[in-house]
């Protein structure tokens, strides 16, 4: 399937509100990972926009983020209309965020298809990803909630899985399946069985749906949240829009789109893709994705090592010298140093919690 020109009814929401605690100390409260350049001179948010620009124009791209990041997002994406950057007073899960963006998009085009993406994902094959989005749009127009499933490369216990059902159709070389079930993060043995079966995919959290279909499912499965969002919608474009938004948002239902809608809906389809996807969930991910040297070390900055292999040495501002390290992560940001085994990289978020508990707020 070839890449088509921009579709006037295709919109994108990029979720960019997290704080990226697993990438501390590089990712901080004031500069979260999605606003950082981790893989190139472009930030992860900019790379996400660059990936979809060939098929979705800037005025059809919306960014959902924290109020405190609105100015930074607008600065990084000058071609996206400022009003398309939606600032939330506080985080309440992806279901309210997606619904809020849906309100804005619906005012422009009630027949729109929305693609929901994350600003902190890495995708190697951008053209293949765009083809998948266009196939997902076709399926969404048939009334499905569509999720992109990642072909698993190995048994992974850190991701949720999607169990595919019957084949719905074939769009070119792209198969489309019904979804039997969403499965929470499995143990190693179960993940191995999933991969061996060939019927399971990693849950990417990337979705496509018609706005009208999405609202039908909100009304069916999340009626309280749906009514709260409608109250915000009735205030859009009016003088007290922001006042209404803040008043409703402080009590809005806290829910993820996965649990609140996708796991309940009977009209979910999955498109399996293999585009070099990663959710960049920890420093260990960078060790896997960035180029390595002859000792399989990933070095950002200057490093001198003796008997040091398969490690991430991240220090843009000063020399790191190591002896006898294997499968380790060392990150130096000037005011803080992180040292941990690669196998425990997910636990860096506990450091952030410990900093809060010990009133070390200047390091957050």
RAGI-V542912 format. One line per field, one symbol per residue. psi: psi as a letter, one per 30 degrees, with the letter a starting at -180 (. if undefined). burial: # if it has 9 or more other ideal C-beta (glycine too) atoms within 8 Angstrom, else .. A space follows every 10 residues. Layout:
psi=???
burial=???
//
This chain:
psi=klkllkkfgk lkkjkhflfh ffgkgeklef ilefgljffa fkleeeeeee efeffjlefg kkkklkeffe eeeeefiffk keffjjkkel kglfeeeeee eeeeeefejf glkkkjlkfg kkkeieeeee eeeeeeeeee fgglkkkkkk jkfljkffll lkjlblkelk jbgjlkllke lkklklleee eeeeeefggk lkjfgklklk eeeeeeeeee fieeeeeeee eeeffkgleg eeeeeeeeef gkkjkleeee eefekghklk jklighkkgh flfeeeefel klafggkjkj bkkkkkhklh lkjjifflkk klkhkkhlkk kjgefkkkkl kefgefffff eeeeeefghh fff.
burial=......#..# ########.# ########.. .#####.#.. ..######## ###.##.#.# ######..## ..##.##..# ...#####.. .######### ######..#. .######### ###..#.### ########## ...####### ##..###.## ####...#.. #..#.####. .##..#.... ##.##....# ########## #.###.##.. ###.##.##. ###.##.... #..###.##. .##.#.##.# ##..#.#### ###.#.#### .######.## ....#.#### #.#.#..### #####....# .#..#.#### ###..#.#.# .#..##.##. ##..##.... ..##
//
